Amino acid sequence: PVNKIDMYYAVYGDNSKTPLLLIHGGLGHAYLWAAQVSSLSDDFRVIVADTKGHGRSTHDGQPFIYELLADDYLALLDHPQIDKVHLVGWSDGANISYQIALKSPERLASHFAFAGNVTLDAIHPTVQDNEVFGAYVGMMATDYQNMSSYGIPFESLLADLSILWSTEKPGGFQALQGVDVRTFVVHAAQDEAIKFEHALEIRLAIQPSGLIVIGGASHFAPLQVPDRFTELIRLTLAGRTGKG
């Protein structure tokens, strides 16, 4: 039980090092991190979860707001009494991770934010008609039907998230200047949704931070180039940066 919802989570690996928390993107679920968990859990304790209303987690009826979703994840960490994590966020997960970095920087040992955005002008106008995104939505619809058991149709989740995605985020770049956590802003060279210029502006807004560009992949790089994506996580944990 977390903040009036039942939040699905799973922990893999058993290591004394600071654990990793991986937060998936919109419409998704924890299993999208399967390749990363399989590798990283050899050396770390890895935590994955389904965001409120996604996958196996229930929904309390409140609107989707990144600040509230961040509160859910912080409360989730309190459940197994985890004080600090390395945080990896993907898309909506990165937007949630930015809020966690602002709210509770003391809970983060490092921050890896892939394909997030803090203003609406970051989004490519053609993304709604993109075939890759359409295929992702279709795949998530099938997964949702197989995972969710609390009776809210996938179309309702999609409609609620569409409102979230089209609502300007409070604070924008100015808010990010308050992030005081070592952050790696990660961008895919062929991202169908987020403009490169936006990732660069996020990197300039957050100090200290670095910018990593993954070539040959898009908004779905954790699925498209899983080994390379996982290696980038490992490199950031080791304090090294570079191009993927």
GIBELUR-V305706 format. One record per pair of residues at least 24 apart in sequence whose ideal C-beta (glycine too) atoms are under 6 Angstrom apart, sorted by the first residue. I is the first residue (numbers start at 1). J is the second residue. D is the distance in Angstrom with one decimal. If there is no record, write none. Layout:
[[I | J | D] [I | J | D]]
//
This chain:
[[2 | 72 | 5.5] [2 | 75 | 4.7] [2 | 76 | 5.4] [3 | 72 | 5.3] [3 | 75 | 5.4] [4 | 60 | 4.5] [5 | 52 | 5.3] [5 | 58 | 4.7] [5 | 60 | 5.1] [6 | 58 | 4.7] [7 | 57 | 4.8] [7 | 76 | 5.8] [8 | 50 | 4.3] [8 | 56 | 3.8] [8 | 57 | 5.0] [9 | 49 | 3.8] [9 | 76 | 5.9] [10 | 48 | 5.6] [11 | 47 | 5.3] [12 | 37 | 5.2] [12 | 41 | 4.0] [12 | 46 | 4.8] [13 | 41 | 3.4] [13 | 44 | 5.6] [13 | 45 | 4.7] [13 | 46 | 5.4] [15 | 44 | 5.4] [15 | 45 | 5.2] [17 | 44 | 5.5] [18 | 84 | 5.7] [18 | 86 | 5.9] [18 | 109 | 4.8] [19 | 45 | 4.0] [19 | 47 | 5.8] [19 | 85 | 5.3] [20 | 44 | 5.2] [20 | 46 | 4.9] [20 | 86 | 4.7] [21 | 47 | 4.8] [21 | 85 | 4.3] [21 | 87 | 5.3] [22 | 48 | 5.1] [22 | 88 | 4.8] [23 | 89 | 4.5] [23 | 93 | 3.3] [23 | 96 | 5.5] [23 | 97 | 5.9] [24 | 90 | 6.0] [24 | 93 | 5.3] [25 | 90 | 4.8] [25 | 91 | 3.2] [25 | 92 | 4.9] [25 | 93 | 5.4] [26 | 92 | 3.9] [26 | 161 | 5.1] [27 | 140 | 4.1] [29 | 54 | 5.6] [29 | 55 | 3.2] [35 | 226 | 3.5] [36 | 230 | 4.9] [39 | 230 | 4.8] [49 | 76 | 6.0] [53 | 157 | 5.7] [55 | 147 | 4.7] [56 | 147 | 5.1] [58 | 150 | 5.1] [64 | 160 | 5.5] [64 | 164 | 4.3] [66 | 95 | 5.1] [66 | 96 | 5.6] [66 | 99 | 5.0] [67 | 99 | 5.4] [69 | 96 | 4.9] [70 | 96 | 5.2] [70 | 99 | 3.7] [70 | 100 | 4.7] [70 | 103 | 5.8] [74 | 104 | 5.7] [84 | 109 | 5.2] [86 | 110 | 4.8] [87 | 111 | 5.2] [88 | 112 | 4.4] [89 | 113 | 5.3] [90 | 114 | 5.0] [90 | 222 | 6.0] [91 | 115 | 4.7] [101 | 179 | 4.7] [101 | 181 | 4.7] [102 | 178 | 5.7] [102 | 179 | 6.0] [105 | 180 | 5.1] [105 | 181 | 4.8] [108 | 181 | 4.7] [110 | 182 | 5.2] [111 | 181 | 4.8] [111 | 183 | 4.2] [112 | 184 | 4.9] [112 | 236 | 5.4] [113 | 185 | 5.7] [114 | 186 | 4.1] [115 | 194 | 5.4] [115 | 219 | 5.3] [117 | 194 | 5.4] [117 | 198 | 5.9] [118 | 169 | 5.3] [118 | 172 | 5.3] [119 | 172 | 5.1] [120 | 168 | 5.5] [122 | 194 | 5.5] [122 | 195 | 5.6] [122 | 198 | 3.6] [123 | 193 | 5.9] [124 | 193 | 5.9] [127 | 192 | 5.5] [127 | 193 | 4.6] [130 | 192 | 4.6] [132 | 192 | 5.7] [133 | 192 | 6.0] [173 | 205 | 4.5] [176 | 205 | 4.1] [176 | 206 | 5.3] [177 | 205 | 5.4] [179 | 206 | 4.7] [182 | 208 | 5.6] [183 | 209 | 4.3] [184 | 210 | 5.2] [184 | 212 | 5.7] [184 | 236 | 4.7] [185 | 209 | 5.8] [185 | 211 | 5.1] [186 | 212 | 4.7] [187 | 213 | 5.5] [188 | 214 | 4.8] [188 | 217 | 4.7] [188 | 218 | 5.2] [188 | 221 | 4.8] [189 | 213 | 5.7] [189 | 215 | 4.9] [190 | 218 | 4.4] [191 | 218 | 5.5] [191 | 219 | 4.9] [192 | 218 | 5.5] [192 | 219 | 5.4] [193 | 219 | 4.9] [210 | 241 | 4.5] [213 | 243 | 5.4] [214 | 244 | 3.9]]
//
